[in-house]
Amino acid sequence: MIKISNKEFVNKILESNIYHVIATKLNIRDSPLANSKIIGILKYGTKVEISDKTCFESEFENKKGYWLKLENKQSYIFSGFIESLKTKKIDLRDYYSYLK
């Protein structure tokens, strides 16, 4: 188990690899290319877990982003059509109120 101090805990931005689809539908592709084969579709609001992203930025349908690999699958989606569910900054005052 990794231990961190209270200060580190409070100042840390909690992140995960969970996102949700913000497009009406999002194509799942078999490789990280816009012209690759479509192997599935995700609907608006669907939660997805990402395991990796490509190291190069791309533009697809007038959106800039990265191709992201879905967790436990050999399939990809484009980041311009998803939004993170992950970032929450913890306020020190809220933390100390919680401890009281």
N, C-alpha and C positions, 0 to 999 in steps of 0.2 A: 504494500500500500504506500502511495506517495502522500506525504504530509506537507501541507503548506501552512504558512502563518495566517492569522486572521486578516492581516493587511493584504497579503497576496490574494486571499479568497475574495475580499471585497473589491479589489481593483481588477480582478480577472474578468475578461469578457468570456462568458460561457458560450462555447460553440460546439456544434455537432455537424453531422453531414446529412441532416434531414431538410428537405425542401418540399414545396408544393407547386403544382402546375398552375400557371396564371393565364395560359392560353385556352381557348375553347377545346382544342385538342392538340396534342403534342406527339409527333411521330417518334417512335423508338427505331433506331437504325442499327444495322449490324456492324458498322464501323464509323469512326468519327469524321465522316465526310458528308456534305450536303447531298451528294448524288448517290449515296450508298443505299442499299436495299432497306425498305421499310419493313420491319418485322413485328410491329405492334403499334398501338396508340394508347396514350394516357389522356384521360378526360380532365377538365378543369377541376382544380381542388385536390387531385390525387396526390398523396404524400409519396415521395420517392427518397430512397437512401442512395447516396453517391459514394463510390469507393475511390475514384480517381478522376483527374481532369487532364486534358491535353495541355501541353506546355506552350502552345501557340494560340494567340487570339485570332478569332475568325469573325467574319460578318456573314449573317444569314438572314434573309428577309428584312434587311435594313436594321438589324440588331447586332451589336457587337457582343461577343462572349466566347465561351470555351465549350468544347465537346466534353461531356461528362459521362463517365462509365457508371452504369447502374451497379449497385452492390449485388454480388453473387450471380452476375449475368455477364455474358459477352455482348453487351448492347449499350448504345449511347443515345443521349439526348443533348439538345443544345441549351446552354445556360440562359440564353436570352428570353426563354419562355417559362422560367421557374423563379421562385422567390424563396429566400431562406426563412426557415422557421427557427433559426439558431441563435441569434445574437441578442443578448440581454445584459445590460450593464447593471451591476449591483451597486446601489447607493450606500455609502458607509452609514448614513443616518438610519436607513431602513434595517441594516444589519444589526446595529446596536439596539434599536427598538425591539427587534425580534428576540434579542438575548435577555431583555428585561423581564 
